[in-house]
Amino acid sequence: MRTGNQEPTFSKIGDYKYSYSDEVVEMFEEEGGATFYPSQKYEINLLLARNEDDSPSALTIGISKPRQNGKSYAARYYAVYMGVFEHRQVLYSAHHSSTTNKMFKALCNLFESPERFPEFAQDVKYISHARGYEGIYFKDWKDEDGRAHEGGCIEFATRTNSGARGGTYSVIVIDEAQELTDDQQEAMLPVISAASDASDASAMPQQIFIGTPPSPTCHGTVFSDMYHKAHSNEPTDIWWLEWGIDSNTDLHSINSNEKALELAYMTNPAMGYRIAERTILNEFETMSIDGFARERLGWYSPTVEHKEDYVIDKSAWDECGTNTTRPNGKTAYGIKFSPDGSEVCLSGAVLTSDNKLYVELIERRSTAQGTRWLAEWLNERYTKACCVVIDGRNGVDVLIDRITDVWKIKDSIKKPNVKDIITSVGMITEAINEHTLMWNEAQEALSDSALSSVKRPISGGFGFGGDDSTPIESVALAIFGVKTSKRDPSRKMRIG
């Protein structure tokens, strides 16, 4: 059976004294049910590369592969090794919550299966399944002198502009690294730099970046900078592994099925394992040549520029932050379902007597839990709010059906059109720029959404775009509701 190329098409690797990856790979295969491609064994070999003083040879290593090639598989087991056997604090970070959740569940299958993987289950102290605080924590241990030490851990977090989980980590695995921005990278550095211990060379912190070539709409810059530094002549301590065609390849030369398959086998180690030729040919026929080269052949476009056009000015937003308690006033709720329908955000806006706005992200949940909780929450507050504004492609009609019998007054339920969406963005940006908006500084998730959202052109105007715009969009909807509704219940109203 023909399989994909297992050696990087380009690499920049430093010197190292030894690596004990053979024993580690064998242990995971025999006791953890793992199956590694040769390329993944090579990655583990480099992740475990050590200098003579037992310090990691690569403090920073980048791995770039096309999609669906098991990019994070080797790093997954390296994280397990470091957390369980080296008693290190490990952070796994991804851009999308779905990616983080997938990795967490995969490791839970390993550590919560004593009948299948007893050698690993016995090391667990406890596992936290709390949303936003997922983590696997290992038992305390004693050194050769009998002194007790805290066990290692693997924690999971979706990236933000405000740092990681607040802990100190010896190893950070950065998945979907092509999306990592400079602000996010700078927020992460303190949690790993503090882990360095001059008295223990083996504990020197490591950063592992795993990603794919960025698309033209990608806002990350860190991974691309690593790519360009690896391909330049300037000295660097960063190790780099890459499966991809040269950035200067003439894409017009990829003009036949035979050529597409030839390059796919060269750049996809999972070919013959999990990627079939038929899949490649279907992608070749249905994707643009740029898209096929980037997504399947690991091609870095030499012309991609990352120009971020943010909706909200950071300095103006920061000036609107407050620690004040929630005021009384006319209240509206905004509900936004994410574009893929995977989550829903609920926010509130209060218009005070002096015409200022106070906004708050009340709840953010996966739609896997349904929307009955949301309908019940809203119905309990019908007499406290002027209206609720609901937007999204999925889930909107079901939610409206569940609250219509309670929210009976005309226009108490608003389903905005494109013009309303554009207006809502104008309302929130005007309030921020004029400093008539207040948001609680404890709400980091809202702030991260506000500052990472980019302009998305729609019908002559723009809305919120980006991968984390749902929270700030729900706030904008609440503002639109409270500013345009004529209803104002007489009782004092509060959010929540």
VENVEN-V552685 format. One record per residue. N is the residue number from 1. RES is the residue in three letters. PSI is psi in radians with two decimals (none if undefined). Layout:
n=(N N)
res=(RES RES)
psi=(PSI PSI)
This chain:
n=(1 2 3 4 5 6 7 8 9 10 11 12 13 14 15 16 17 18 19 20 21 22 23 24 25 26 27 28 29 30 31 32 33 34 35 36 37 38 39 40 41 42 43 44 45 46 47 48 49 50 51 52 53 54 55 56 57 58 59 60 61 62 63 64 65 66 67 68 69 70 71 72 73 74 75 76 77 78 79 80 81 82 83 84 85 86 87 88 89 90 91 92 93 94 95 96 97 98 99 100 101 102 103 104 105 106 107 108 109 110 111 112 113 114 115 116 117 118 119 120 121 122 123 124 125 126 127 128 129 130 131 132 133 134 135 136 137 138 139 140 141 142 143 144 145 146 147 148 149 150 151 152 153 154 155 156 157 158 159 160 161 162 163 164 165 166 167 168 169 170 171 172 173 174 175 176 177 178 179 180 181 182 183 184 185 186 187 188 189 190 191 192 193 194 195 196 197 198 199 200 201 202 203 204 205 206 207 208 209 210 211 212 213 214 215 216 217 218 219 220 221 222 223 224 225 226 227 228 229 230 231 232 233 234 235 236 237 238 239 240 241 242 243 244 245 246 247 248 249 250 251 252 253 254 255 256 257 258 259 260 261 262 263 264 265 266 267 268 269 270 271 272 273 274 275 276 277 278 279 280 281 282 283 284 285 286 287 288 289 290 291 292 293 294 295 296 297 298 299 300 301 302 303 304 305 306 307 308 309 310 311 312 313 314 315 316 317 318 319 320 321 322 323 324 325 326 327 328 329 330 331 332 333 334 335 336 337 338 339 340 341 342 343 344 345 346 347 348 349 350 351 352 353 354 355 356 357 358 359 360 361 362 363 364 365 366 367 368 369 370 371 372 373 374 375 376 377 378 379 380 381 382 383 384 385 386 387 388 389 390 391 392 393 394 395 396 397 398 399 400 401 402 403 404 405 406 407 408 409 410 411 412 413 414 415 416 417 418 419 420 421 422 423 424 425 426 427 428 429 430 431 432 433 434 435 436 437 438 439 440 441 442 443 444 445 446 447 448 449 450 451 452 453 454 455 456 457 458 459 460 461 462 463 464 465 466 467 468 469 470 471 472 473 474 475 476 477 478 479 480 481 482 483 484 485 486 487 488 489 490 491 492 493 494 495 496)
res=(MET ARG THR GLY ASN GLN GLU PRO THR PHE SER LYS ILE GLY ASP TYR LYS TYR SER TYR SER ASP GLU VAL VAL GLU MET PHE GLU GLU GLU GLY GLY ALA THR PHE TYR PRO SER GLN LYS TYR GLU ILE ASN LEU LEU LEU ALA ARG ASN GLU ASP ASP SER PRO SER ALA LEU THR ILE GLY ILE SER LYS PRO ARG GLN ASN GLY LYS SER TYR ALA ALA ARG TYR TYR ALA VAL TYR MET GLY VAL PHE GLU HIS ARG GLN VAL LEU TYR SER ALA HIS HIS SER SER THR THR ASN LYS MET PHE LYS ALA LEU CYS ASN LEU PHE GLU SER PRO GLU ARG PHE PRO GLU PHE ALA GLN ASP VAL LYS TYR ILE SER HIS ALA ARG GLY TYR GLU GLY ILE TYR PHE LYS ASP TRP LYS ASP GLU ASP GLY ARG ALA HIS GLU GLY GLY CYS ILE GLU PHE ALA THR ARG THR ASN SER GLY ALA ARG GLY GLY THR TYR SER VAL ILE VAL ILE ASP GLU ALA GLN GLU LEU THR ASP ASP GLN GLN GLU ALA MET LEU PRO VAL ILE SER ALA ALA SER ASP ALA SER ASP ALA SER ALA MET PRO GLN GLN ILE PHE ILE GLY THR PRO PRO SER PRO THR CYS HIS GLY THR VAL PHE SER ASP MET TYR HIS LYS ALA HIS SER ASN GLU PRO THR ASP ILE TRP TRP LEU GLU TRP GLY ILE ASP SER ASN THR ASP LEU HIS SER ILE ASN SER ASN GLU LYS ALA LEU GLU LEU ALA TYR MET THR ASN PRO ALA MET GLY TYR ARG ILE ALA GLU ARG THR ILE LEU ASN GLU PHE GLU THR MET SER ILE ASP GLY PHE ALA ARG GLU ARG LEU GLY TRP TYR SER PRO THR VAL GLU HIS LYS GLU ASP TYR VAL ILE ASP LYS SER ALA TRP ASP GLU CYS GLY THR ASN THR THR ARG PRO ASN GLY LYS THR ALA TYR GLY ILE LYS PHE SER PRO ASP GLY SER GLU VAL CYS LEU SER GLY ALA VAL LEU THR SER ASP ASN LYS LEU TYR VAL GLU LEU ILE GLU ARG ARG SER THR ALA GLN GLY THR ARG TRP LEU ALA GLU TRP LEU ASN GLU ARG TYR THR LYS ALA CYS CYS VAL VAL ILE ASP GLY ARG ASN GLY VAL ASP VAL LEU ILE ASP ARG ILE THR ASP VAL TRP LYS ILE LYS ASP SER ILE LYS LYS PRO ASN VAL LYS ASP ILE ILE THR SER VAL GLY MET ILE THR GLU ALA ILE ASN GLU HIS THR LEU MET TRP ASN GLU ALA GLN GLU ALA LEU SER ASP SER ALA LEU SER SER VAL LYS ARG PRO ILE SER GLY GLY PHE GLY PHE GLY GLY ASP ASP SER THR PRO ILE GLU SER VAL ALA LEU ALA ILE PHE GLY VAL LYS THR SER LYS ARG ASP PRO SER ARG LYS MET ARG ILE GLY)
psi=(2.29 2.37 2.88 2.84 2.21 -0.10 2.47 2.51 -0.35 2.41 2.71 1.74 2.39 -3.06 2.65 2.75 -0.77 2.97 2.34 0.70 -0.52 -0.79 -0.67 -0.79 -0.78 -0.72 -0.79 -0.60 -0.69 -0.64 -0.28 0.05 0.35 2.63 2.04 2.46 2.77 -0.64 -0.63 -0.58 -0.67 -0.71 -0.79 -0.65 -0.73 -0.61 -0.55 0.14 2.33 2.64 3.11 -0.53 0.20 0.19 2.63 2.29 -0.60 1.90 -0.47 2.20 2.34 2.40 2.03 2.16 2.73 2.90 2.71 0.53 0.39 0.77 -0.69 0.06 -0.85 -0.74 -0.56 -0.87 -0.47 -0.71 -0.73 -0.81 -0.81 -0.66 -0.75 -0.91 -0.46 -0.03 0.66 2.75 2.08 2.40 2.19 2.12 2.36 2.86 -0.72 2.44 -0.56 -0.62 -0.76 -0.80 -0.66 -0.76 -0.72 -0.79 -0.66 -0.72 -0.54 -0.63 -0.54 -0.76 -0.23 0.39 1.27 -0.47 -0.48 -0.74 1.16 -0.56 -0.47 -0.69 -0.56 -0.27 -0.15 2.30 -0.90 2.85 2.25 2.12 0.07 2.33 2.22 -0.16 0.60 2.37 2.66 2.14 2.36 2.78 2.65 2.80 2.88 2.45 -3.05 -0.41 0.09 0.10 2.38 2.49 2.65 2.47 2.93 -3.10 2.84 2.01 2.74 2.36 2.46 2.43 2.56 3.11 -0.03 0.39 -3.01 -2.42 -0.05 -0.07 -2.98 2.27 2.50 -0.50 2.26 2.15 2.03 1.69 2.83 0.77 -0.37 -0.32 -0.09 2.18 2.89 -0.70 -0.74 -0.69 -0.78 -0.58 -0.47 -0.51 -0.73 -0.57 -0.27 -0.55 -0.55 -0.22 -0.27 2.33 1.90 -0.40 -0.16 1.66 -0.56 -0.30 0.13 2.38 2.63 2.56 2.23 2.04 2.22 2.15 -3.01 2.90 2.39 2.56 2.93 -0.41 0.00 2.39 -0.10 2.60 -0.41 -0.84 -0.71 -0.69 -0.67 -0.73 -0.87 -0.62 -0.69 -0.60 -0.01 3.08 -0.04 2.52 2.52 2.57 -0.05 2.26 2.53 2.25 2.32 2.31 1.86 2.77 2.81 2.48 -0.39 0.17 2.37 1.86 -0.39 -0.30 -0.23 1.37 0.29 2.79 -0.67 -0.75 -0.71 -0.75 -0.69 -0.82 -0.58 -0.72 -0.54 -0.53 -0.04 1.70 -0.35 -0.04 2.29 -0.26 -1.07 -0.14 2.16 2.73 -0.66 -0.66 -0.77 -0.81 -0.62 -0.72 -0.72 -0.63 -0.49 -0.33 2.76 2.76 -0.63 -0.80 -0.74 -0.77 -0.71 -0.91 -0.62 -0.49 0.11 0.56 2.24 2.02 2.29 -0.12 0.01 2.22 2.55 1.62 1.86 2.14 1.54 2.60 -0.72 2.34 2.21 -0.81 -0.69 -0.72 -0.80 -0.65 -0.35 -0.14 2.53 2.79 0.17 2.67 2.86 2.14 2.95 2.75 -3.10 2.26 2.48 2.72 2.52 2.34 2.20 2.18 2.37 2.75 -0.63 0.03 0.19 -0.35 2.88 2.45 2.39 2.20 2.87 2.66 2.35 2.22 1.97 2.99 -0.42 0.35 0.60 2.73 2.31 2.24 2.69 2.37 1.95 -0.75 2.52 2.02 2.75 2.46 -0.07 -0.37 0.01 -3.02 0.17 -0.69 -0.68 -0.73 -0.76 -0.71 -0.81 -0.75 -0.53 -0.28 0.29 -0.67 -0.04 -0.17 2.65 -0.59 2.95 2.34 2.18 2.24 2.64 2.90 -0.57 2.48 -0.27 -0.91 -0.67 -0.77 -0.76 -0.71 -0.59 -0.28 -0.13 -0.67 -0.41 -0.81 1.35 -0.51 2.45 2.34 0.21 -0.35 2.09 2.32 1.72 2.57 -3.09 -0.72 -0.69 -0.69 -0.80 -0.73 -0.72 -0.65 -0.71 -0.68 -0.79 -0.69 -0.64 -0.76 -0.66 -0.83 -0.51 0.04 0.64 0.18 2.51 2.37 2.55 2.18 -0.22 -0.24 1.38 -0.63 -0.68 -0.75 -0.73 -0.72 -0.77 -0.75 -0.26 -0.15 2.38 2.86 2.30 1.89 2.28 2.14 0.88 -0.11 -2.66 2.68 -2.97 2.38 -3.12 3.07 -0.13 0.70 -0.20 -0.78 -0.83 -0.50 -0.68 -0.61 -0.78 -0.66 -0.72 -0.70 -0.76 -0.74 -0.83 -0.45 -0.40 -0.31 2.42 -0.21 2.46 1.55 2.51 -0.45 2.82 2.40 2.46 2.61 2.40 none)
